[in-house]
Amino acid sequence: MLGGLVALAIAIWFYRTAVEIDDPKPFMWAANGVIVYYIVVFLWWFLVLKPASAALHHQSQAMLAALKYGGILAGLAVVWFVRSRWVASQRKQDSEE
């Protein structure tokens, strides 16, 4: 549930960024932002959460929940980094023209 809301917020964030910098394809920005987010969340689930859940299943539910939300935070961090790089790249292209 929370991951879906975060993905929706990312789509809106990327769309508005594309509109602000006058990019002709704002929906492409939104889709790419959501795709990057879900790739990171999937990798987190596959590489971190799935192996750790077997060990933590009977020990610490709080740690398991923290690891689950850690994937969302990792996804947000990577999306923020990708967005900042894309915006910098777009501004560099605009200044060269």
Jmol script that loads the backbone (N, CA, C; Angstrom):
load data "model"
ATOM      1  N   MET A   1       0.819  -1.193   0.000  1.00  0.00           N
ATOM      2  CA  MET A   1       0.000   0.000   0.000  1.00  0.00           C
ATOM      3  C   MET A   1       0.870   1.267   0.000  1.00  0.00           C
ATOM      4  N   LEU A   2       1.786   1.331   0.953  1.00  0.00           N
ATOM      5  CA  LEU A   2       2.640   2.511   1.045  1.00  0.00           C
ATOM      6  C   LEU A   2       3.524   2.644  -0.192  1.00  0.00           C
ATOM      7  N   GLY A   3       4.028   1.516  -0.688  1.00  0.00           N
ATOM      8  CA  GLY A   3       4.867   1.543  -1.883  1.00  0.00           C
ATOM      9  C   GLY A   3       4.122   2.079  -3.097  1.00  0.00           C
ATOM     10  N   GLY A   4       2.848   1.731  -3.226  1.00  0.00           N
ATOM     11  CA  GLY A   4       2.042   2.242  -4.334  1.00  0.00           C
ATOM     12  C   GLY A   4       1.809   3.740  -4.230  1.00  0.00           C
ATOM     13  N   LEU A   5       1.582   4.220  -3.018  1.00  0.00           N
ATOM     14  CA  LEU A   5       1.405   5.662  -2.821  1.00  0.00           C
ATOM     15  C   LEU A   5       2.700   6.415  -3.114  1.00  0.00           C
ATOM     16  N   VAL A   6       3.813   5.822  -2.723  1.00  0.00           N
ATOM     17  CA  VAL A   6       5.110   6.441  -3.019  1.00  0.00           C
ATOM     18  C   VAL A   6       5.337   6.476  -4.526  1.00  0.00           C
ATOM     19  N   ALA A   7       4.993   5.396  -5.223  1.00  0.00           N
ATOM     20  CA  ALA A   7       5.150   5.361  -6.683  1.00  0.00           C
ATOM     21  C   ALA A   7       4.283   6.427  -7.349  1.00  0.00           C
ATOM     22  N   LEU A   8       3.072   6.617  -6.865  1.00  0.00           N
ATOM     23  CA  LEU A   8       2.199   7.665  -7.404  1.00  0.00           C
ATOM     24  C   LEU A   8       2.798   9.045  -7.156  1.00  0.00           C
ATOM     25  N   ALA A   9       3.323   9.267  -5.961  1.00  0.00           N
ATOM     26  CA  ALA A   9       3.955  10.553  -5.655  1.00  0.00           C
ATOM     27  C   ALA A   9       5.178  10.788  -6.538  1.00  0.00           C
ATOM     28  N   ILE A  10       5.939   9.742  -6.814  1.00  0.00           N
ATOM     29  CA  ILE A  10       7.105   9.867  -7.691  1.00  0.00           C
ATOM     30  C   ILE A  10       6.669  10.229  -9.101  1.00  0.00           C
ATOM     31  N   ALA A  11       5.610   9.590  -9.584  1.00  0.00           N
ATOM     32  CA  ALA A  11       5.114   9.901 -10.933  1.00  0.00           C
ATOM     33  C   ALA A  11       4.704  11.366 -11.028  1.00  0.00           C
ATOM     34  N   ILE A  12       4.003  11.862 -10.029  1.00  0.00           N
ATOM     35  CA  ILE A  12       3.584  13.266 -10.023  1.00  0.00           C
ATOM     36  C   ILE A  12       4.805  14.181  -9.935  1.00  0.00           C
ATOM     37  N   TRP A  13       5.752  13.835  -9.092  1.00  0.00           N
ATOM     38  CA  TRP A  13       6.973  14.625  -8.916  1.00  0.00           C
ATOM     39  C   TRP A  13       7.750  14.726 -10.223  1.00  0.00           C
ATOM     40  N   PHE A  14       7.954  13.601 -10.901  1.00  0.00           N
ATOM     41  CA  PHE A  14       8.688  13.607 -12.166  1.00  0.00           C
ATOM     42  C   PHE A  14       7.908  14.337 -13.255  1.00  0.00           C
ATOM     43  N   TYR A  15       6.593  14.158 -13.297  1.00  0.00           N
ATOM     44  CA  TYR A  15       5.773  14.856 -14.291  1.00  0.00           C
ATOM     45  C   TYR A  15       5.891  16.369 -14.111  1.00  0.00           C
ATOM     46  N   ARG A  16       5.753  16.824 -12.876  1.00  0.00           N
ATOM     47  CA  ARG A  16       5.836  18.268 -12.616  1.00  0.00           C
ATOM     48  C   ARG A  16       7.229  18.812 -12.911  1.00  0.00           C
ATOM     49  N   THR A  17       8.254  18.021 -12.641  1.00  0.00           N
ATOM     50  CA  THR A  17       9.614  18.443 -12.973  1.00  0.00           C
ATOM     51  C   THR A  17       9.766  18.626 -14.476  1.00  0.00           C
ATOM     52  N   ALA A  18       9.257  17.673 -15.249  1.00  0.00           N
ATOM     53  CA  ALA A  18       9.348  17.763 -16.709  1.00  0.00           C
ATOM     54  C   ALA A  18       8.594  18.977 -17.232  1.00  0.00           C
ATOM     55  N   VAL A  19       7.445  19.270 -16.653  1.00  0.00           N
ATOM     56  CA  VAL A  19       6.678  20.448 -17.069  1.00  0.00           C
ATOM     57  C   VAL A  19       7.441  21.722 -16.722  1.00  0.00           C
ATOM     58  N   GLU A  20       8.061  21.760 -15.546  1.00  0.00           N
ATOM     59  CA  GLU A  20       8.809  22.949 -15.125  1.00  0.00           C
ATOM     60  C   GLU A  20       9.999  23.244 -16.031  1.00  0.00           C
ATOM     61  N   ILE A  21      10.647  22.206 -16.535  1.00  0.00           N
ATOM     62  CA  ILE A  21      11.811  22.439 -17.392  1.00  0.00           C
ATOM     63  C   ILE A  21      11.438  22.402 -18.870  1.00  0.00           C
ATOM     64  N   ASP A  22      10.155  22.420 -19.155  1.00  0.00           N
ATOM     65  CA  ASP A  22       9.626  22.456 -20.525  1.00  0.00           C
ATOM     66  C   ASP A  22      10.082  21.277 -21.374  1.00  0.00           C
ATOM     67  N   ASP A  23      10.098  20.106 -20.798  1.00  0.00           N
ATOM     68  CA  ASP A  23      10.418  18.902 -21.562  1.00  0.00           C
ATOM     69  C   ASP A  23       9.165  18.486 -22.344  1.00  0.00           C
ATOM     70  N   PRO A  24       9.314  18.084 -23.605  1.00  0.00           N
ATOM     71  CA  PRO A  24       8.140  17.740 -24.406  1.00  0.00           C
ATOM     72  C   PRO A  24       7.503  16.396 -24.038  1.00  0.00           C
ATOM     73  N   LYS A  25       8.143  15.610 -23.189  1.00  0.00           N
ATOM     74  CA  LYS A  25       7.615  14.285 -22.851  1.00  0.00           C
ATOM     75  C   LYS A  25       7.491  14.102 -21.333  1.00  0.00           C
ATOM     76  N   PRO A  26       6.556  14.787 -20.690  1.00  0.00           N
ATOM     77  CA  PRO A  26       6.456  14.651 -19.230  1.00  0.00           C
ATOM     78  C   PRO A  26       5.979  13.270 -18.781  1.00  0.00           C
ATOM     79  N   PHE A  27       5.157  12.612 -19.603  1.00  0.00           N
ATOM     80  CA  PHE A  27       4.699  11.282 -19.208  1.00  0.00           C
ATOM     81  C   PHE A  27       5.835  10.264 -19.247  1.00  0.00           C
ATOM     82  N   MET A  28       6.786  10.479 -20.138  1.00  0.00           N
ATOM     83  CA  MET A  28       7.966   9.614 -20.193  1.00  0.00           C
ATOM     84  C   MET A  28       8.786   9.780 -18.915  1.00  0.00           C
ATOM     85  N   TRP A  29       8.921  11.004 -18.446  1.00  0.00           N
ATOM     86  CA  TRP A  29       9.627  11.257 -17.192  1.00  0.00           C
ATOM     87  C   TRP A  29       8.927  10.530 -16.042  1.00  0.00           C
ATOM     88  N   ALA A  30       7.601  10.660 -15.980  1.00  0.00           N
ATOM     89  CA  ALA A  30       6.844  10.034 -14.894  1.00  0.00           C
ATOM     90  C   ALA A  30       7.005   8.516 -14.928  1.00  0.00           C
ATOM     91  N   ALA A  31       6.882   7.938 -16.110  1.00  0.00           N
ATOM     92  CA  ALA A  31       7.022   6.483 -16.237  1.00  0.00           C
ATOM     93  C   ALA A  31       8.427   6.032 -15.862  1.00  0.00           C
ATOM     94  N   ASN A  32       9.428   6.752 -16.314  1.00  0.00           N
ATOM     95  CA  ASN A  32      10.807   6.379 -15.993  1.00  0.00           C
ATOM     96  C   ASN A  32      11.085   6.476 -14.495  1.00  0.00           C
ATOM     97  N   GLY A  33      10.547   7.492 -13.846  1.00  0.00           N
ATOM     98  CA  GLY A  33      10.732   7.618 -12.403  1.00  0.00           C
ATOM     99  C   GLY A  33      10.131   6.448 -11.646  1.00  0.00           C
ATOM    100  N   VAL A  34       8.929   6.046 -12.041  1.00  0.00           N
ATOM    101  CA  VAL A  34       8.270   4.916 -11.381  1.00  0.00           C
ATOM    102  C   VAL A  34       9.015   3.612 -11.673  1.00  0.00           C
ATOM    103  N   ILE A  35       9.487   3.455 -12.898  1.00  0.00           N
ATOM    104  CA  ILE A  35      10.234   2.242 -13.254  1.00  0.00           C
ATOM    105  C   ILE A  35      11.518   2.138 -12.437  1.00  0.00           C
ATOM    106  N   VAL A  36      12.239   3.242 -12.312  1.00  0.00           N
ATOM    107  CA  VAL A  36      13.470   3.232 -11.504  1.00  0.00           C
ATOM    108  C   VAL A  36      13.146   2.858 -10.062  1.00  0.00           C
ATOM    109  N   TYR A  37      12.082   3.427  -9.514  1.00  0.00           N
ATOM    110  CA  TYR A  37      11.678   3.132  -8.137  1.00  0.00           C
ATOM    111  C   TYR A  37      11.388   1.643  -7.962  1.00  0.00           C
ATOM    112  N   TYR A  38      10.587   1.088  -8.859  1.00  0.00           N
ATOM    113  CA  TYR A  38      10.216  -0.317  -8.712  1.00  0.00           C
ATOM    114  C   TYR A  38      11.392  -1.262  -8.949  1.00  0.00           C
ATOM    115  N   ILE A  39      12.336  -0.892  -9.796  1.00  0.00           N
ATOM    116  CA  ILE A  39      13.532  -1.723  -9.977  1.00  0.00           C
ATOM    117  C   ILE A  39      14.320  -1.791  -8.671  1.00  0.00           C
ATOM    118  N   VAL A  40      14.495  -0.643  -8.026  1.00  0.00           N
ATOM    119  CA  VAL A  40      15.243  -0.621  -6.761  1.00  0.00           C
ATOM    120  C   VAL A  40      14.500  -1.403  -5.684  1.00  0.00           C
ATOM    121  N   VAL A  41      13.179  -1.219  -5.596  1.00  0.00           N
ATOM    122  CA  VAL A  41      12.402  -1.944  -4.587  1.00  0.00           C
ATOM    123  C   VAL A  41      12.462  -3.448  -4.851  1.00  0.00           C
ATOM    124  N   PHE A  42      12.364  -3.857  -6.113  1.00  0.00           N
ATOM    125  CA  PHE A  42      12.448  -5.283  -6.431  1.00  0.00           C
ATOM    126  C   PHE A  42      13.821  -5.844  -6.065  1.00  0.00           C
ATOM    127  N   LEU A  43      14.880  -5.123  -6.425  1.00  0.00           N
ATOM    128  CA  LEU A  43      16.224  -5.591  -6.078  1.00  0.00           C
ATOM    129  C   LEU A  43      16.403  -5.682  -4.565  1.00  0.00           C
ATOM    130  N   TRP A  44      15.867  -4.703  -3.841  1.00  0.00           N
ATOM    131  CA  TRP A  44      15.945  -4.735  -2.381  1.00  0.00           C
ATOM    132  C   TRP A  44      15.215  -5.967  -1.853  1.00  0.00           C
ATOM    133  N   TRP A  45      14.036  -6.217  -2.398  1.00  0.00           N
ATOM    134  CA  TRP A  45      13.259  -7.365  -1.953  1.00  0.00           C
ATOM    135  C   TRP A  45      14.004  -8.665  -2.236  1.00  0.00           C
ATOM    136  N   PHE A  46      14.555  -8.769  -3.436  1.00  0.00           N
ATOM    137  CA  PHE A  46      15.200 -10.006  -3.866  1.00  0.00           C
ATOM    138  C   PHE A  46      16.548 -10.227  -3.182  1.00  0.00           C
ATOM    139  N   LEU A  47      17.335  -9.169  -3.017  1.00  0.00           N
ATOM    140  CA  LEU A  47      18.695  -9.319  -2.497  1.00  0.00           C
ATOM    141  C   LEU A  47      18.824  -9.138  -0.984  1.00  0.00           C
ATOM    142  N   VAL A  48      17.903  -8.386  -0.374  1.00  0.00           N
ATOM    143  CA  VAL A  48      18.028  -8.092   1.058  1.00  0.00           C
ATOM    144  C   VAL A  48      16.876  -8.694   1.860  1.00  0.00           C
ATOM    145  N   LEU A  49      15.661  -8.346   1.501  1.00  0.00           N
ATOM    146  CA  LEU A  49      14.516  -8.719   2.328  1.00  0.00           C
ATOM    147  C   LEU A  49      14.229 -10.213   2.305  1.00  0.00           C
ATOM    148  N   LYS A  50      14.249 -10.810   1.140  1.00  0.00           N
ATOM    149  CA  LYS A  50      13.931 -12.235   1.047  1.00  0.00           C
ATOM    150  C   LYS A  50      14.919 -13.098   1.832  1.00  0.00           C
ATOM    151  N   PRO A  51      16.235 -12.906   1.673  1.00  0.00           N
ATOM    152  CA  PRO A  51      17.162 -13.717   2.484  1.00  0.00           C
ATOM    153  C   PRO A  51      17.063 -13.421   3.987  1.00  0.00           C
ATOM    154  N   ALA A  52      16.853 -12.158   4.331  1.00  0.00           N
ATOM    155  CA  ALA A  52      16.804 -11.795   5.749  1.00  0.00           C
ATOM    156  C   ALA A  52      15.506 -12.240   6.408  1.00  0.00           C
ATOM    157  N   SER A  53      14.427 -12.333   5.640  1.00  0.00           N
ATOM    158  CA  SER A  53      13.145 -12.687   6.242  1.00  0.00           C
ATOM    159  C   SER A  53      13.146 -14.111   6.783  1.00  0.00           C
ATOM    160  N   ALA A  54      13.894 -14.999   6.162  1.00  0.00           N
ATOM    161  CA  ALA A  54      13.975 -16.363   6.677  1.00  0.00           C
ATOM    162  C   ALA A  54      14.642 -16.386   8.050  1.00  0.00           C
ATOM    163  N   ALA A  55      15.665 -15.586   8.222  1.00  0.00           N
ATOM    164  CA  ALA A  55      16.375 -15.552   9.500  1.00  0.00           C
ATOM    165  C   ALA A  55      15.612 -14.763  10.562  1.00  0.00           C
ATOM    166  N   LEU A  56      14.930 -13.714  10.148  1.00  0.00           N
ATOM    167  CA  LEU A  56      14.264 -12.835  11.114  1.00  0.00           C
ATOM    168  C   LEU A  56      12.806 -13.196  11.362  1.00  0.00           C
ATOM    169  N   HIS A  57      12.291 -14.178  10.664  1.00  0.00           N
ATOM    170  CA  HIS A  57      10.872 -14.511  10.770  1.00  0.00           C
ATOM    171  C   HIS A  57      10.465 -14.845  12.204  1.00  0.00           C
ATOM    172  N   HIS A  58      11.281 -15.589  12.891  1.00  0.00           N
ATOM    173  CA  HIS A  58      10.946 -15.999  14.256  1.00  0.00           C
ATOM    174  C   HIS A  58      11.637 -15.153  15.313  1.00  0.00           C
ATOM    175  N   GLN A  59      12.464 -14.210  14.903  1.00  0.00           N
ATOM    176  CA  GLN A  59      13.226 -13.446  15.883  1.00  0.00           C
ATOM    177  C   GLN A  59      12.661 -12.050  16.110  1.00  0.00           C
ATOM    178  N   SER A  60      12.652 -11.233  15.088  1.00  0.00           N
ATOM    179  CA  SER A  60      12.317  -9.829  15.290  1.00  0.00           C
ATOM    180  C   SER A  60      11.411  -9.315  14.176  1.00  0.00           C
ATOM    181  N   GLN A  61      10.152  -9.175  14.491  1.00  0.00           N
ATOM    182  CA  GLN A  61       9.210  -8.633  13.516  1.00  0.00           C
ATOM    183  C   GLN A  61       9.467  -7.150  13.271  1.00  0.00           C
ATOM    184  N   ALA A  62       9.967  -6.457  14.284  1.00  0.00           N
ATOM    185  CA  ALA A  62      10.268  -5.032  14.112  1.00  0.00           C
ATOM    186  C   ALA A  62      11.409  -4.834  13.119  1.00  0.00           C
ATOM    187  N   MET A  63      12.431  -5.657  13.207  1.00  0.00           N
ATOM    188  CA  MET A  63      13.548  -5.561  12.270  1.00  0.00           C
ATOM    189  C   MET A  63      13.092  -5.917  10.862  1.00  0.00           C
ATOM    190  N   LEU A  64      12.217  -6.890  10.742  1.00  0.00           N
ATOM    191  CA  LEU A  64      11.692  -7.279   9.438  1.00  0.00           C
ATOM    192  C   LEU A  64      10.879  -6.140   8.824  1.00  0.00           C
ATOM    193  N   ALA A  65      10.075  -5.467   9.638  1.00  0.00           N
ATOM    194  CA  ALA A  65       9.307  -4.316   9.144  1.00  0.00           C
ATOM    195  C   ALA A  65      10.237  -3.177   8.739  1.00  0.00           C
ATOM    196  N   ALA A  66      11.288  -2.954   9.521  1.00  0.00           N
ATOM    197  CA  ALA A  66      12.250  -1.903   9.175  1.00  0.00           C
ATOM    198  C   ALA A  66      12.947  -2.215   7.857  1.00  0.00           C
ATOM    199  N   LEU A  67      13.284  -3.469   7.627  1.00  0.00           N
ATOM    200  CA  LEU A  67      13.897  -3.854   6.356  1.00  0.00           C
ATOM    201  C   LEU A  67      12.927  -3.665   5.195  1.00  0.00           C
ATOM    202  N   LYS A  68      11.655  -3.941   5.452  1.00  0.00           N
ATOM    203  CA  LYS A  68      10.650  -3.763   4.399  1.00  0.00           C
ATOM    204  C   LYS A  68      10.560  -2.290   4.000  1.00  0.00           C
ATOM    205  N   TYR A  69      10.502  -1.407   4.970  1.00  0.00           N
ATOM    206  CA  TYR A  69      10.425   0.020   4.667  1.00  0.00           C
ATOM    207  C   TYR A  69      11.767   0.571   4.195  1.00  0.00           C
ATOM    208  N   GLY A  70      12.842  -0.129   4.492  1.00  0.00           N
ATOM    209  CA  GLY A  70      14.153   0.261   3.985  1.00  0.00           C
ATOM    210  C   GLY A  70      14.209   0.213   2.472  1.00  0.00           C
ATOM    211  N   GLY A  71      13.494  -0.720   1.871  1.00  0.00           N
ATOM    212  CA  GLY A  71      13.427  -0.796   0.413  1.00  0.00           C
ATOM    213  C   GLY A  71      12.760   0.424  -0.188  1.00  0.00           C
ATOM    214  N   ILE A  72      11.721   0.904   0.469  1.00  0.00           N
ATOM    215  CA  ILE A  72      11.041   2.113   0.003  1.00  0.00           C
ATOM    216  C   ILE A  72      11.983   3.308   0.112  1.00  0.00           C
ATOM    217  N   LEU A  73      12.696   3.393   1.223  1.00  0.00           N
ATOM    218  CA  LEU A  73      13.647   4.498   1.399  1.00  0.00           C
ATOM    219  C   LEU A  73      14.797   4.417   0.402  1.00  0.00           C
ATOM    220  N   ALA A  74      15.281   3.209   0.134  1.00  0.00           N
ATOM    221  CA  ALA A  74      16.344   3.045  -0.864  1.00  0.00           C
ATOM    222  C   ALA A  74      15.834   3.453  -2.241  1.00  0.00           C
ATOM    223  N   GLY A  75      14.606   3.069  -2.556  1.00  0.00           N
ATOM    224  CA  GLY A  75      14.012   3.463  -3.834  1.00  0.00           C
ATOM    225  C   GLY A  75      13.892   4.968  -3.960  1.00  0.00           C
ATOM    226  N   LEU A  76      13.451   5.621  -2.895  1.00  0.00           N
ATOM    227  CA  LEU A  76      13.344   7.081  -2.913  1.00  0.00           C
ATOM    228  C   LEU A  76      14.708   7.739  -3.084  1.00  0.00           C
ATOM    229  N   ALA A  77      15.714   7.207  -2.415  1.00  0.00           N
ATOM    230  CA  ALA A  77      17.059   7.786  -2.528  1.00  0.00           C
ATOM    231  C   ALA A  77      17.592   7.674  -3.953  1.00  0.00           C
ATOM    232  N   VAL A  78      17.411   6.525  -4.565  1.00  0.00           N
ATOM    233  CA  VAL A  78      17.899   6.345  -5.935  1.00  0.00           C
ATOM    234  C   VAL A  78      17.107   7.213  -6.905  1.00  0.00           C
ATOM    235  N   VAL A  79      15.801   7.288  -6.714  1.00  0.00           N
ATOM    236  CA  VAL A  79      14.966   8.132  -7.582  1.00  0.00           C
ATOM    237  C   VAL A  79      15.370   9.597  -7.447  1.00  0.00           C
ATOM    238  N   TRP A  80      15.623  10.051  -6.228  1.00  0.00           N
ATOM    239  CA  TRP A  80      16.058  11.434  -6.033  1.00  0.00           C
ATOM    240  C   TRP A  80      17.367  11.680  -6.775  1.00  0.00           C
ATOM    241  N   PHE A  81      18.316  10.735  -6.679  1.00  0.00           N
ATOM    242  CA  PHE A  81      19.599  10.878  -7.357  1.00  0.00           C
ATOM    243  C   PHE A  81      19.418  10.907  -8.877  1.00  0.00           C
ATOM    244  N   VAL A  82      18.618   9.992  -9.403  1.00  0.00           N
ATOM    245  CA  VAL A  82      18.383   9.940 -10.853  1.00  0.00           C
ATOM    246  C   VAL A  82      17.726  11.224 -11.331  1.00  0.00           C
ATOM    247  N   ARG A  83      16.746  11.705 -10.592  1.00  0.00           N
ATOM    248  CA  ARG A  83      16.067  12.947 -10.977  1.00  0.00           C
ATOM    249  C   ARG A  83      17.039  14.119 -10.993  1.00  0.00           C
ATOM    250  N   SER A  84      17.881  14.211  -9.977  1.00  0.00           N
ATOM    251  CA  SER A  84      18.829  15.330  -9.935  1.00  0.00           C
ATOM    252  C   SER A  84      19.817  15.259 -11.097  1.00  0.00           C
ATOM    253  N   ARG A  85      20.230  14.063 -11.478  1.00  0.00           N
ATOM    254  CA  ARG A  85      21.133  13.914 -12.625  1.00  0.00           C
ATOM    255  C   ARG A  85      20.427  14.285 -13.928  1.00  0.00           C
ATOM    256  N   TRP A  86      19.175  13.865 -14.094  1.00  0.00           N
ATOM    257  CA  TRP A  86      18.426  14.191 -15.313  1.00  0.00           C
ATOM    258  C   TRP A  86      18.179  15.682 -15.428  1.00  0.00           C
ATOM    259  N   VAL A  87      17.833  16.311 -14.313  1.00  0.00           N
ATOM    260  CA  VAL A  87      17.590  17.758 -14.338  1.00  0.00           C
ATOM    261  C   VAL A  87      18.886  18.490 -14.664  1.00  0.00           C
ATOM    262  N   ALA A  88      19.992  18.072 -14.061  1.00  0.00           N
ATOM    263  CA  ALA A  88      21.282  18.705 -14.362  1.00  0.00           C
ATOM    264  C   ALA A  88      21.652  18.515 -15.825  1.00  0.00           C
ATOM    265  N   SER A  89      21.401  17.348 -16.354  1.00  0.00           N
ATOM    266  CA  SER A  89      21.690  17.077 -17.762  1.00  0.00           C
ATOM    267  C   SER A  89      20.829  17.943 -18.675  1.00  0.00           C
ATOM    268  N   GLN A  90      19.567  18.083 -18.326  1.00  0.00           N
ATOM    269  CA  GLN A  90      18.657  18.905 -19.130  1.00  0.00           C
ATOM    270  C   GLN A  90      19.077  20.373 -19.088  1.00  0.00           C
ATOM    271  N   ARG A  91      19.465  20.849 -17.919  1.00  0.00           N
ATOM    272  CA  ARG A  91      19.902  22.248 -17.808  1.00  0.00           C
ATOM    273  C   ARG A  91      21.193  22.486 -18.576  1.00  0.00           C
ATOM    274  N   LYS A  92      22.071  21.501 -18.578  1.00  0.00           N
ATOM    275  CA  LYS A  92      23.317  21.619 -19.332  1.00  0.00           C
ATOM    276  C   LYS A  92      23.019  21.693 -20.829  1.00  0.00           C
ATOM    277  N   GLN A  93      22.079  20.887 -21.303  1.00  0.00           N
ATOM    278  CA  GLN A  93      21.692  20.923 -22.715  1.00  0.00           C
ATOM    279  C   GLN A  93      21.066  22.262 -23.070  1.00  0.00           C
ATOM    280  N   ASP A  94      20.242  22.793 -22.173  1.00  0.00           N
ATOM    281  CA  ASP A  94      19.600  24.084 -22.432  1.00  0.00           C
ATOM    282  C   ASP A  94      20.624  25.213 -22.489  1.00  0.00           C
ATOM    283  N   SER A  95      21.647  25.148 -21.651  1.00  0.00           N
ATOM    284  CA  SER A  95      22.646  26.217 -21.644  1.00  0.00           C
ATOM    285  C   SER A  95      23.551  26.156 -22.869  1.00  0.00           C
ATOM    286  N   GLU A  96      23.708  24.974 -23.456  1.00  0.00           N
ATOM    287  CA  GLU A  96      24.534  24.834 -24.649  1.00  0.00           C
ATOM    288  C   GLU A  96      23.822  25.332 -25.903  1.00  0.00           C
ATOM    289  N   GLU A  97      22.507  25.345 -25.870  1.00  0.00           N
ATOM    290  CA  GLU A  97      21.743  25.751 -27.063  1.00  0.00           C
ATOM    291  C   GLU A  97      21.634  27.236 -27.207  1.00  0.00           C
TER     292      GLU A  97
END
end "model"
wireframe off; spacefill off
backbone 0.3
color backbone group
